[in-house]
Amino acid sequence: MNRLIDPDELEAERAAIEAESIGWLPLENGAYLHVGDRDEEEVVITVTGVPDAGMAGMNVLLLGW
């Protein structure tokens, strides 16, 4: 069977679309930034490998595989 897209590429694309749809900003391939509260006096960025909707108010850097 001839596939149009490799299953791994399809999964990576799906994950990217999902991350961008909840406000994650793409920086590079596999790296996203989510900016939570821009009015915070002290900015702390949490580095993670799995995006979570509970991080909505946090500044988070996602580094994928």
Sequence and secondary structure as in RCSB ss.txt:
>XXXX:A:sequence
MNRLIDPDELEAERAAIEAESIGWLPLENGAYLHVGDRDEEEVVITVTGVPDAGMAGMNVLLLGW
>XXXX:A:secstr
   SS HHHHHHHHHHHHHHHTT EEEETTEEEE   TT SS  EEEESS  GGGTTSEEEEE  
